[in-house]
């Protein structure tokens, strides 16, 4: 399930879970991880989040372009966070990590304040190429949510749990960056119409079947 950012804040409370069967009682800790993708110079309030019913337009590119700036550019990425549960069975020193599906947030964003267009340099395919880059991030955001939901690991020290979760997320975040780079190279930043059309078809397929999004390039 994908939640929009206004719902993220409502996940900040600590959940409490219990079991009715004392004989099978396990220790259960549930905490919320802060978003791993925010930075001080790119606040979430500036962001537009991917929606199937809304396509970005040139009006969303608000940064100033200079004569030396490339025709257009987009600032985009994946914002994610999740809760986690650590279960410790009686007599065991290690904890079993799981990530409840209802705590997972993984969404693609663009920052209009860092995205630009130079009217004198854009081509007929420029906007479609930038939309494609946004779509790539959405496809990988969906893939990340799948990976987090399936994540399970043994954790010896609860203080290291974020590093453990990051190990599940990082390969997908890296693959998203690689896909973005490959798209730019193979389509010549959108100027190769045939390559652009192929990438658009591939990404539409990934969005429909996010479990098949490629993780190596």
C-alpha angles and dihedrals in degrees: 000000000000118000125198119234095260086064094048093074091055089063092065097097120093113248122222121212129182142175129231094213109077091190091064096039115148131182109257124190121181121187136162121242116219117238111282096202104058122100133186094252096047107051119190091236089071095054135103114210124217116261127177092224097049128064122195117246135195087269088071092062102086106157118105118255123210130203089261094050121101114256094265142346139185131212106212141148147134126290114199144165138155146181123243140203125216115198122191118190118212111276094017124112097197126072126226112230123213133164117220110227093226091062097054120108118179118159137158117236141185127202111221091194090063098038121086146177132200108210092206093056108035120106133212090267098043097097093044089052092051091047087052091054089053090048091052090057090049092052091052092044087059090048090051091054090053092050093049093049091052094045117121128161144153112253120196096185119034090208089069096054095107091055089051092051090046089058089063093046103040099070090054094046089049091048090051091055091047092049090051091051093046090050091054093048098044096045094039088237090310098311093109100078097192094050091045091053091050092050091048090053092047093049092048087055091049091051090052093045106026093169087070096054107130116250098190131054 
